[in-house]
Amino acid sequence: MKIRRRLLAATLLVCACSATAHAGDAPENILTYPAVFFADARPNTAYDMIERLPAFTFDDGNTERGFAGTAGNVVIDGQRPTSKSDDLESVLNRIPASNVERIDVIRGGAQGIDMQGQTVVANVILKKADSTQIVAEVAENYWLDDHHAIPSLNLQYTQHSGDSTYEASLSRFASYDDSVGKGTYSTTDVATGATQTVGAHSAGRGAGTAFTGAATVPLFDGQFKANLLLQDSPFFSALSYYFPTGTQLIGDHTTSHTGELGLHWNGNVGSSQLETLVLQRLERDTDHNLLDSPALDQDFRSRNNTGETIARATLRHRIGTTITLEGGLEGAYNFLDGISSYSENGVAIPLPSANARVEEKRGEAFAQGTWKFDPDWLLEAGARFEYSKISETGDSEQSRSFFYPKPRAVLTWSFDSQTQFRLRYERVVGQLDFGNFIATSSLGGNGVQGGNPDLKPDQHTQYEFSWERHFWDKGALVISYMHDQVKDVVDNVPVTSSAGTFDAPGNIGVGKIDQIDVELTLPLDKLGLENGLLKSTNIFRRTRVKDPVTGLERQISPGLSGNQSVRPQDVEFTLTQDLPSLKSTWEIDYFNGWDEHYYQIAQVRHRRIPPALISAAWIYKPTSDWSLRFELDNMARFEYENTFSDYAGPRDSAPLTEIDERRIKSQPRIYVEIRKTFG
């Protein structure tokens, strides 16, 4: 409580102080941070620099179908990375900090910049000088309790020559689950009150490989870029319960093979700017999920082949110095060819929509304008119009069409160079996850789920107000409130097959989301910690929807509602201090974890991780080309808790029969990273 009171006092002090933002000579809605702004932190990559932007919370985007609605909030030289499968964080981590000239933070909008549906975007401006760099990075993850380790290796090549850039990377990356360890599994018979508690152990790890390559060259009075990604991502997890009658083992082995090619051209056509994109992605996913015990054997297998083809063209035209108009078209073809099977004790159990081929043809037209009608006011407004046709063959034969208008408007008032107000209205349509059309399984979690061919995308009507204040050169405070009215909320619904009724993702009606977001970057020099910096994210959500089983109001189950996160809260703190004389930086990170509920026909799942995730790191950079990072993660040893309340039938009419509590004590983890730059 003392820490919270001090933080509140510091925040009130900040709001009362007159301050100067690091805006340079840029317009008031663009804050410019030159490379020297980050010098004390001695960053390795562009991503390290993004992490130090005042009150800027990085958004990696998502991998939903389509291109327009999946962008993160960082662009590079004004352009969004072409790739979808190669996530934005990885792209930024491959850009050496020495290649960054400056970062512009655009608030509300700016001429010639596609805001990608975001209200705040960071634009990484790269240097144009010729250079060649090779970066080698070796890292090791080591768990202190069971002494297992997962190493990783990354090799990067970047060459700038005139207006051309050539990039390549080869990596062996680590995949792991931080909630693994030893614990207990308790079952309580509600009728008798009898409880049985046995030991439990969980494990999860994987090591994938990836190759990325890109070339950017001048072409037809513009710039052409081609990028390629090839990636293999296997992962294995195991959960064991040690019953007196024998061990129950739940294993899950997944693999994912991904290939993606993107082609992008951007240049001038007359007095307008034309941007074109073609992207092709193919993926093959397999899953073998099994439960082996003396009394019961369950076996689930699936194989999904998916593909996505996107073609997009955008034309931008400036009228004077105050108006920019933009319009374009996007077309996409998506498919999923999936097959799954499930058996109990060797007997096949038919699942709803176990085998299906799903195809989508989608077109979108969009137009928007940016108007700076006053030196202090900026309006960005427009709309997208989406038409799609989804057809399914296999266990279910049907075809459906959808049409959605998606208007958007953002009004920005720059009160002065330090203070800005933003209003946003937008209609957002979630992209359907084709995996929800096919039966899935999580035998260690919510069990077997059917597919649902009748699923529709959820639609969000959002109203948002933001206030932003910069101070003390590196400080900023952003407070936002958003109200979201949701139609066709995606949650769990009952679906039926010849083997019975199963849970599946489906639409359950109208819901509401209210969200408060407080982002703070607080320099600590004036509070006694020289070169100290505190960054915090505090997001609190209240969600409401009518339960399709009980008819009562409840929370929306997280992870199922399209691209809208609905976890009740997200609280993160990062405290750093740069020590230039020691060529070092120390860092402490805090994350409150999650506390969420999932609702099914005959079960309620409560998942949380008390007390928190806490890590500490020391970064030492003896020279400009060497960097060493030593990190201790999960210092508080959080407990991963899963509580399942099981009913004899539908929750509105059947009694509660059993409560299962699964508690796994996680392990501290040591992370060591050594990075060497050549050139």
RARA-V220664 format. One record per residue. RES is the residue in three letters. PHI is phi in whole degrees, -180 to 180 (999 if undefined). Layout:
res=RES phi=PHI
res=RES phi=PHI
This chain:
res=MET phi=999
res=LYS phi=-62
res=ILE phi=-63
res=ARG phi=-64
res=ARG phi=-66
res=ARG phi=-66
res=LEU phi=-64
res=LEU phi=-63
res=ALA phi=-64
res=ALA phi=-64
res=THR phi=-64
res=LEU phi=-65
res=LEU phi=-63
res=VAL phi=-61
res=CYS phi=-63
res=ALA phi=-86
res=CYS phi=-87
res=SER phi=-86
res=ALA phi=-144
res=THR phi=-124
res=ALA phi=-81
res=HIS phi=-87
res=ALA phi=-104
res=GLY phi=60
res=ASP phi=-98
res=ALA phi=-75
res=PRO phi=-56
res=GLU phi=-66
res=ASN phi=-91
res=ILE phi=-124
res=LEU phi=-102
res=THR phi=-107
res=TYR phi=-120
res=PRO phi=-69
res=ALA phi=-57
res=VAL phi=-65
res=PHE phi=-60
res=PHE phi=-100
res=ALA phi=-59
res=ASP phi=-62
res=ALA phi=-81
res=ARG phi=49
res=PRO phi=-69
res=ASN phi=-89
res=THR phi=-131
res=ALA phi=-62
res=TYR phi=-65
res=ASP phi=-59
res=MET phi=-71
res=ILE phi=-59
res=GLU phi=-64
res=ARG phi=-98
res=LEU phi=-67
res=PRO phi=-60
res=ALA phi=53
res=PHE phi=-107
res=THR phi=-104
res=PHE phi=-66
res=ASP phi=-120
res=ASP phi=-79
res=GLY phi=77
res=ASN phi=-147
res=THR phi=-110
res=GLU phi=-62
res=ARG phi=-66
res=GLY phi=92
res=PHE phi=-120
res=ALA phi=-63
res=GLY phi=-96
res=THR phi=-118
res=ALA phi=-75
res=GLY phi=-85
res=ASN phi=-111
res=VAL phi=-131
res=VAL phi=-120
res=ILE phi=-122
res=ASP phi=52
res=GLY phi=81
res=GLN phi=-119
res=ARG phi=-76
res=PRO phi=-55
res=THR phi=-70
res=SER phi=-73
res=LYS phi=-105
res=SER phi=-71
res=ASP phi=-84
res=ASP phi=-66
res=LEU phi=-61
res=GLU phi=-61
res=SER phi=-64
res=VAL phi=-60
res=LEU phi=-68
res=ASN phi=-70
res=ARG phi=-91
res=ILE phi=-97
res=PRO phi=-61
res=ALA phi=-61
res=SER phi=-66
res=ASN phi=-91
res=VAL phi=-96
res=GLU phi=-82
res=ARG phi=-167
res=ILE phi=-128
res=ASP phi=-99
res=VAL phi=-101
res=ILE phi=-100
res=ARG phi=-112
res=GLY phi=97
res=GLY phi=154
res=ALA phi=-158
res=GLN phi=-65
res=GLY phi=82
res=ILE phi=-114
res=ASP phi=-80
res=MET phi=-75
res=GLN phi=58
res=GLY phi=80
res=GLN phi=-99
res=THR phi=-91
res=VAL phi=-133
res=VAL phi=-133
res=ALA phi=-98
res=ASN phi=-110
res=VAL phi=-85
res=ILE phi=-98
res=LEU phi=-94
res=LYS phi=-71
res=LYS phi=-104
res=ALA phi=-69
res=ASP phi=-66
res=SER phi=-165
res=THR phi=-135
res=GLN phi=-135
res=ILE phi=-123
res=VAL phi=-121
res=ALA phi=-113
res=GLU phi=-135
res=VAL phi=-123
res=ALA phi=-140
res=GLU phi=-140
res=ASN phi=-104
res=TYR phi=-134
res=TRP phi=-92
res=LEU phi=-74
res=ASP phi=-81
res=ASP phi=-101
res=HIS phi=62
res=HIS phi=-92
res=ALA phi=-136
res=ILE phi=-133
res=PRO phi=-80
res=SER phi=-142
res=LEU phi=-144
res=ASN phi=-141
res=LEU phi=-127
res=GLN phi=-125
res=TYR phi=-132
res=THR phi=-137
res=GLN phi=-133
res=HIS phi=-109
res=SER phi=-140
res=GLY phi=63
res=ASP phi=-95
res=SER phi=-109
res=THR phi=-135
res=TYR phi=-127
res=GLU phi=-135
res=ALA phi=-155
res=SER phi=-149
res=LEU phi=-132
res=SER phi=-142
res=ARG phi=-115
res=PHE phi=-109
res=ALA phi=-95
res=SER phi=-120
res=TYR phi=-152
res=ASP phi=-118
res=ASP phi=-77
res=SER phi=-98
res=VAL phi=-99
res=GLY phi=156
res=LYS phi=-104
res=GLY phi=-172
res=THR phi=-135
res=TYR phi=-130
res=SER phi=-117
res=THR phi=-123
res=THR phi=-120
res=ASP phi=-81
res=VAL phi=-64
res=ALA phi=-66
res=THR phi=-102
res=GLY phi=80
res=ALA phi=-73
res=THR phi=-124
res=GLN phi=-118
res=THR phi=-123
res=VAL phi=-131
res=GLY phi=-75
res=ALA phi=-143
res=HIS phi=-150
res=SER phi=-128
res=ALA phi=-146
res=GLY phi=-166
res=ARG phi=-162
res=GLY phi=-167
res=ALA phi=-145
res=GLY phi=-107
res=THR phi=-128
res=ALA phi=-150
res=PHE phi=-126
res=THR phi=-129
res=GLY phi=-145
res=ALA phi=-151
res=ALA phi=-137
res=THR phi=-120
res=VAL phi=-140
res=PRO phi=-69
res=LEU phi=-157
res=PHE phi=52
res=ASP phi=60
res=GLY phi=-146
res=GLN phi=-127
res=PHE phi=-114
res=LYS phi=-135
res=ALA phi=-122
res=ASN phi=-136
res=LEU phi=-131
res=LEU phi=-133
res=LEU phi=-129
res=GLN phi=-145
res=ASP phi=-128
res=SER phi=-132
res=PRO phi=-86
res=PHE phi=-153
res=PHE phi=-131
res=SER phi=-129
res=ALA phi=-143
res=LEU phi=-133
res=SER phi=-120
res=TYR phi=-119
res=TYR phi=-103
res=PHE phi=-78
res=PRO phi=-59
res=THR phi=-84
res=GLY phi=143
res=THR phi=-84
res=GLN phi=-102
res=LEU phi=-115
res=ILE phi=-118
res=GLY phi=-118
res=ASP phi=-143
res=HIS phi=-118
res=THR phi=-119
res=THR phi=-136
res=SER phi=-141
res=HIS phi=-117
res=THR phi=-127
res=GLY phi=-133
res=GLU phi=-146
res=LEU phi=-128
res=GLY phi=-125
res=LEU phi=-126
res=HIS phi=-139
res=TRP phi=-132
res=ASN phi=-139
res=GLY phi=-171
res=ASN phi=-94
res=VAL phi=-124
res=GLY phi=66
res=SER phi=-94
res=SER phi=-111
res=GLN phi=-112
res=LEU phi=-113
res=GLU phi=-127
res=THR phi=-125
res=LEU phi=-148
res=VAL phi=-132
res=LEU phi=-137
res=GLN phi=-130
res=ARG phi=-130
res=LEU phi=-128
res=GLU phi=-148
res=ARG phi=-129
res=ASP phi=-119
res=THR phi=-127
res=ASP phi=-146
res=HIS phi=-125
res=ASN phi=-117
res=LEU phi=-136
res=LEU phi=-126
res=ASP phi=-125
res=SER phi=-148
res=PRO phi=-60
res=ALA phi=-101
res=LEU phi=-149
res=ASP phi=-122
res=GLN phi=-124
res=ASP phi=-141
res=PHE phi=-122
res=ARG phi=-135
res=SER phi=-148
res=ARG phi=-143
res=ASN phi=-123
res=ASN phi=-106
res=THR phi=-128
res=GLY phi=-150
res=GLU phi=-144
res=THR phi=-124
res=ILE phi=-130
res=ALA phi=-129
res=ARG phi=-146
res=ALA phi=-137
res=THR phi=-131
res=LEU phi=-117
res=ARG phi=-120
res=HIS phi=-140
res=ARG phi=-99
res=ILE phi=-116
res=GLY phi=66
res=THR phi=-107
res=THR phi=-120
res=ILE phi=-129
res=THR phi=-127
res=LEU phi=-109
res=GLU phi=-144
res=GLY phi=-155
res=GLY phi=178
res=LEU phi=-134
res=GLU phi=-137
res=GLY phi=-124
res=ALA phi=-147
res=TYR phi=-129
res=ASN phi=-129
res=PHE phi=-146
res=LEU phi=-138
res=ASP phi=-120
res=GLY phi=-124
res=ILE phi=-141
res=SER phi=-145
res=SER phi=-146
res=TYR phi=-146
res=SER phi=-142
res=GLU phi=-125
res=ASN phi=51
res=GLY phi=83
res=VAL phi=-101
res=ALA phi=-67
res=ILE phi=-117
res=PRO phi=-70
res=LEU phi=-112
res=PRO phi=-63
res=SER phi=53
res=ALA phi=-78
res=ASN phi=-132
res=ALA phi=-160
res=ARG phi=-119
res=VAL phi=-116
res=GLU phi=-129
res=GLU phi=-132
res=LYS phi=-115
res=ARG phi=-136
res=GLY phi=-130
res=GLU phi=-143
res=ALA phi=-112
res=PHE phi=-144
res=ALA phi=-153
res=GLN phi=-157
res=GLY phi=-138
res=THR phi=-118
res=TRP phi=-129
res=LYS phi=-94
res=PHE phi=-80
res=ASP phi=-157
res=PRO phi=-53
res=ASP phi=-106
res=TRP phi=-123
res=LEU phi=-140
res=LEU phi=-121
res=GLU phi=-118
res=ALA phi=-146
res=GLY phi=176
res=ALA phi=-158
res=ARG phi=-119
res=PHE phi=-125
res=GLU phi=-111
res=TYR phi=-126
res=SER phi=-143
res=LYS phi=-130
res=ILE phi=-115
res=SER phi=-124
res=GLU phi=-136
res=THR phi=-130
res=GLY phi=122
res=ASP phi=-66
res=SER phi=-131
res=GLU phi=-119
res=GLN phi=-164
res=SER phi=-143
res=ARG phi=-136
res=SER phi=-122
res=PHE phi=-135
res=PHE phi=-136
res=TYR phi=-136
res=PRO phi=-81
res=LYS phi=-132
res=PRO phi=-74
res=ARG phi=-153
res=ALA phi=-147
res=VAL phi=-130
res=LEU phi=-111
res=THR phi=-120
res=TRP phi=-120
res=SER phi=-90
res=PHE phi=-61
res=ASP phi=-155
res=SER phi=-68
res=GLN phi=-107
res=THR phi=-127
res=GLN phi=-143
res=PHE phi=-118
res=ARG phi=-135
res=LEU phi=-120
res=ARG phi=-132
res=TYR phi=-124
res=GLU phi=-158
res=ARG phi=-108
res=VAL phi=-115
res=VAL phi=-112
res=GLY phi=-68
res=GLN phi=-93
res=LEU phi=-64
res=ASP phi=-86
res=PHE phi=-61
res=GLY phi=-62
res=ASN phi=-76
res=PHE phi=-82
res=ILE phi=-115
res=ALA phi=-60
res=THR phi=-132
res=SER phi=-149
res=SER phi=-143
res=LEU phi=-66
res=GLY phi=-91
res=GLY phi=-129
res=ASN phi=-93
res=GLY phi=80
res=VAL phi=-86
res=GLN phi=-123
res=GLY phi=-81
res=GLY phi=-88
res=ASN phi=-135
res=PRO phi=-73
res=ASP phi=-96
res=LEU phi=-65
res=LYS phi=-118
res=PRO phi=-70
res=ASP phi=-78
res=GLN phi=-123
res=HIS phi=-114
res=THR phi=-110
res=GLN phi=-114
res=TYR phi=-124
res=GLU phi=-137
res=PHE phi=-124
res=SER phi=-132
res=TRP phi=-125
res=GLU phi=-129
res=ARG phi=-135
res=HIS phi=-104
res=PHE phi=-160
res=TRP phi=51
res=ASP phi=67
res=LYS phi=-110
res=GLY phi=-101
res=ALA phi=-163
res=LEU phi=-135
res=VAL phi=-126
res=ILE phi=-121
res=SER phi=-131
res=TYR phi=-130
res=MET phi=-131
res=HIS phi=-113
res=ASP phi=-127
res=GLN phi=-98
res=VAL phi=-112
res=LYS phi=-111
res=ASP phi=57
res=VAL phi=-54
res=VAL phi=-91
res=ASP phi=-150
res=ASN phi=-91
res=VAL phi=-134
res=PRO phi=-80
res=VAL phi=-130
res=THR phi=-123
res=SER phi=-131
res=SER phi=-65
res=ALA phi=-92
res=GLY phi=133
res=THR phi=-106
res=PHE phi=-128
res=ASP phi=-79
res=ALA phi=-157
res=PRO phi=-63
res=GLY phi=-160
res=ASN phi=-99
res=ILE phi=-121
res=GLY phi=118
res=VAL phi=-97
res=GLY phi=-137
res=LYS phi=-137
res=ILE phi=-133
res=ASP phi=-117
res=GLN phi=-135
res=ILE phi=-116
res=ASP phi=-129
res=VAL phi=-119
res=GLU phi=-113
res=LEU phi=-129
res=THR phi=-120
res=LEU phi=-121
res=PRO phi=-66
res=LEU phi=-106
res=ASP phi=-59
res=LYS phi=-71
res=LEU phi=-105
res=GLY phi=106
res=LEU phi=-114
res=GLU phi=-63
res=ASN phi=61
res=GLY phi=-88
res=LEU phi=-146
res=LEU phi=-115
res=LYS phi=-116
res=SER phi=-138
res=THR phi=-122
res=ASN phi=-133
res=ILE phi=-117
res=PHE phi=-128
res=ARG phi=-126
res=ARG phi=-123
res=THR phi=-116
res=ARG phi=-143
res=VAL phi=-157
res=LYS phi=-84
res=ASP phi=-66
res=PRO phi=-70
res=VAL phi=-92
res=THR phi=-94
res=GLY phi=79
res=LEU phi=-96
res=GLU phi=-74
res=ARG phi=-153
res=GLN phi=-72
res=ILE phi=-85
res=SER phi=-64
res=PRO phi=-67
res=GLY phi=83
res=LEU phi=-117
res=SER phi=-97
res=GLY phi=62
res=ASN phi=-98
res=GLN phi=-104
res=SER phi=-69
res=VAL phi=-128
res=ARG phi=-61
res=PRO phi=-60
res=GLN phi=-157
res=ASP phi=-148
res=VAL phi=-121
res=GLU phi=-135
res=PHE phi=-131
res=THR phi=-130
res=LEU phi=-113
res=THR phi=-130
res=GLN phi=-141
res=ASP phi=-87
res=LEU phi=-120
res=PRO phi=-57
res=SER phi=-66
res=LEU phi=-102
res=LYS phi=54
res=SER phi=-138
res=THR phi=-140
res=TRP phi=-109
res=GLU phi=-146
res=ILE phi=-128
res=ASP phi=-120
res=TYR phi=-132
res=PHE phi=-138
res=ASN phi=-75
res=GLY phi=81
res=TRP phi=-139
res=ASP phi=-147
res=GLU phi=-143
res=HIS phi=-122
res=TYR phi=-122
res=TYR phi=-117
res=GLN phi=-125
res=ILE phi=-59
res=ALA phi=-124
res=GLN phi=-157
res=VAL phi=-123
res=ARG phi=-109
res=HIS phi=-117
res=ARG phi=-121
res=ARG phi=-156
res=ILE phi=-135
res=PRO phi=-81
res=PRO phi=-86
res=ALA phi=-176
res=LEU phi=-101
res=ILE phi=-127
res=SER phi=-137
res=ALA phi=-135
res=ALA phi=-142
res=TRP phi=-127
res=ILE phi=-114
res=TYR phi=-119
res=LYS phi=-127
res=PRO phi=-63
res=THR phi=-137
res=SER phi=-69
res=ASP phi=-109
res=TRP phi=-123
res=SER phi=-145
res=LEU phi=-128
res=ARG phi=-125
res=PHE phi=-119
res=GLU phi=-138
res=LEU phi=-115
res=ASP phi=-102
res=ASN phi=57
res=MET phi=-66
res=ALA phi=-84
res=ARG phi=51
res=PHE phi=-63
res=GLU phi=-109
res=TYR phi=-84
res=GLU phi=-112
res=ASN phi=-129
res=THR phi=-116
res=PHE phi=-112
res=SER phi=-100
res=ASP phi=-103
res=TYR phi=-110
res=ALA phi=-72
res=GLY phi=-170
res=PRO phi=-54
res=ARG phi=-64
res=ASP phi=-79
res=SER phi=-129
res=ALA phi=-95
res=PRO phi=-77
res=LEU phi=-73
res=THR phi=-109
res=GLU phi=-150
res=ILE phi=-123
res=ASP phi=-105
res=GLU phi=-123
res=ARG phi=-119
res=ARG phi=-125
res=ILE phi=-119
res=LYS phi=-85
res=SER phi=-75
res=GLN phi=-113
res=PRO phi=-65
res=ARG phi=-133
res=ILE phi=-100
res=TYR phi=-123
res=VAL phi=-125
res=GLU phi=-132
res=ILE phi=-122
res=ARG phi=-129
res=LYS phi=-128
res=THR phi=-110
res=PHE phi=-112
res=GLY phi=100
